[in-house]
Amino acid sequence: MYSLHPYAPTNSSLTLSASLERNQHNHLSVRYYLQDNQNEVIFSPPNHQPNRADNLWEKTCFELFLGFPGSCRYWELNLSPSGDWNLFRFNTYRHGMVEELLIVSLPMEVIRKNHSLTLHSTLDLNPFIHPHQPIDASITAVIILSDKTPTYWAINHCGNQPDFHLRESFSISLNPKESLFFRGYPG
């Protein structure tokens, strides 16, 4: 479990944590837990037909960044509590952004209870990341407060302003699971 922290101190009582796991099938499971005891967060209403959408980070949005060690290329996954999503690929820092069209749908589970929200999604990496490829990751979020103030949450903030694209902040190493290497017969 990873704890996320706002870039700038806030008077908010919010807590945000996340888990991330790459399984033996090269699927990446991400789960966010937001505790909002004071009802401080503005959420987009549920979309009963969730789809790929742009500019999700302009509202409350959970994000995940993935890259290869030693490479400039990286991906940005946006997950909205509405159920909408998008996945972008960048060639270098903030340049060459295109939608990753190898992923055409992304199931997501969003549970709102009392003063909490849990968002879970599993991304099949196989269409765009080889099972043997190590990955560096960063778990982030943009949380819009009830006064419409955006807050920027991450495990660590490496810049002198909020910037989730900085590769130094991709601090989680997701190595291939042992079973990925043994696809042949035992013996």
C-alpha positions in Angstrom: 0.0 0.0 0.0 1.3 3.4 -1.0 0.4 6.7 0.7 -0.2 9.7 -1.5 0.4 13.3 -0.3 -0.7 16.6 -1.7 2.0 18.8 -3.3 1.1 21.8 -1.2 -0.2 21.6 2.4 -4.0 21.8 2.7 -6.5 22.2 5.5 -8.1 19.1 4.1 -8.7 16.0 6.2 -8.4 13.8 3.1 -6.3 10.6 3.0 -5.4 8.9 -0.2 -3.6 5.6 -0.6 -3.2 3.1 -3.5 -2.0 -0.4 -4.3 -0.4 -1.6 -7.5 0.3 -5.1 -8.6 1.5 -6.7 -11.8 0.5 -10.4 -12.0 1.9 -13.4 -13.8 -0.4 -12.8 -16.8 1.1 -9.3 -17.3 -2.0 -7.6 -16.0 -1.6 -4.5 -13.8 -4.1 -4.0 -11.0 -4.4 -0.5 -9.5 -6.7 0.3 -6.6 -7.2 3.8 -5.0 -8.7 4.4 -1.5 -9.9 7.9 -0.8 -11.2 8.8 2.7 -13.2 12.1 2.6 -14.7 12.5 6.1 -15.7 16.2 5.5 -17.2 15.7 2.0 -14.6 18.0 0.6 -14.2 16.4 -2.9 -16.1 17.2 -6.0 -16.7 14.0 -8.0 -18.0 13.7 -11.6 -21.4 11.9 -11.7 -21.3 8.3 -12.7 -21.4 7.7 -16.5 -23.7 4.7 -17.1 -21.8 4.1 -20.4 -18.2 4.8 -19.5 -15.8 5.4 -22.3 -12.5 6.9 -23.4 -12.5 10.7 -22.7 -10.1 13.6 -22.9 -9.2 16.2 -20.2 -10.2 14.0 -17.3 -7.4 15.6 -15.2 -9.4 18.9 -15.2 -11.7 17.2 -12.6 -11.0 14.7 -9.8 -9.0 12.0 -11.6 -6.8 9.1 -10.5 -3.7 8.7 -12.6 -0.9 6.1 -13.2 2.3 6.7 -15.0 4.3 3.8 -16.5 7.7 3.8 -18.2 10.7 1.6 -19.0 13.9 2.0 -17.1 16.4 4.0 -19.2 13.8 5.0 -21.8 12.1 8.4 -22.5 8.8 6.7 -23.6 6.0 6.5 -21.0 2.3 6.1 -20.6 -0.3 8.1 -18.6 -3.5 6.3 -17.5 -6.4 8.6 -16.4 -9.3 7.0 -14.4 -12.3 9.1 -13.5 -14.7 8.2 -10.7 -17.4 8.7 -13.4 -16.0 5.5 -15.0 -14.5 7.3 -18.0 -10.8 6.7 -18.7 -8.0 7.3 -21.2 -4.5 6.0 -21.8 -1.9 8.2 -23.5 1.6 7.4 -24.8 4.4 10.0 -24.8 7.6 9.8 -26.7 9.5 12.0 -24.3 8.8 14.3 -21.4 5.4 15.9 -22.3 5.9 15.5 -26.0 4.5 13.2 -28.7 1.3 12.5 -26.7 -1.1 10.1 -28.5 -3.9 7.9 -27.3 -2.7 4.3 -26.8 -5.1 2.7 -29.3 -4.0 -0.8 -28.5 -6.3 -0.6 -25.5 -9.9 -0.1 -26.5 -11.8 -0.6 -23.2 -10.9 -0.5 -19.6 -13.3 -2.0 -17.0 -13.4 -0.1 -13.7 -15.1 -0.6 -10.4 -16.0 2.5 -8.4 -17.5 2.1 -4.9 -18.7 5.1 -2.9 -19.7 4.5 0.7 -20.4 7.0 3.4 -17.2 9.2 3.3 -15.0 7.0 1.1 -14.4 6.1 -2.5 -12.6 3.0 -3.8 -11.6 2.8 -7.5 -10.2 -0.4 -9.0 -9.1 -1.2 -12.5 -7.0 -3.9 -14.2 -5.1 -3.0 -17.3 -3.9 -5.8 -19.7 -0.3 -4.7 -20.5 0.2 -7.4 -23.1 -0.8 -5.3 -26.1 1.8 -2.6 -25.5 4.3 -3.9 -22.9 6.2 -7.2 -23.2 5.8 -9.5 -20.2 9.5 -9.6 -19.5 9.9 -5.8 -19.6 10.6 -4.2 -16.2 8.4 -1.1 -15.6 8.8 2.0 -13.4 5.6 3.5 -12.2 4.1 6.5 -10.3 0.7 6.6 -8.7 -0.9 10.1 -8.7 -4.2 11.9 -8.5 -5.8 15.3 -9.1 -8.4 15.9 -6.4 -10.8 18.9 -6.8 -12.0 20.3 -3.5 -15.5 21.7 -2.9 -14.2 25.2 -3.2 -13.0 24.2 -6.7 -9.3 24.2 -5.7 -7.3 21.5 -7.5 -4.9 19.5 -5.3 -2.1 17.3 -6.7 -1.4 14.0 -4.9 1.6 11.7 -5.4 3.8 9.3 -3.5 6.6 11.8 -4.0 6.8 15.2 -5.7 10.2 15.8 -7.4 9.7 19.2 -9.0 9.4 22.8 -7.7 5.8 22.7 -8.9 3.3 19.8 -9.3 4.5 17.7 -12.3 3.5 14.1 -12.5 5.5 13.6 -15.7 8.9 13.9 -14.1 10.6 10.6 -14.5 12.3 10.9 -11.1 8.9 10.4 -9.6 8.4 7.0 -11.2 9.7 5.4 -8.0 7.8 2.0 -8.1 9.6 -0.9 -9.8 7.3 -3.5 -11.3 9.4 -6.4 -12.4 8.0 -9.3 -14.3 6.6 -12.0 -12.0 8.7 -15.2 -11.8 6.1 -17.3 -13.5 6.3 -15.0 -16.6 9.7 -16.5 -17.4 8.6 -20.1 -17.2 6.0 -20.7 -19.9 7.4 -24.0 -21.1 7.1 -27.4 -19.5 8.6 -28.0 -16.1 11.6 -30.3 -15.9 
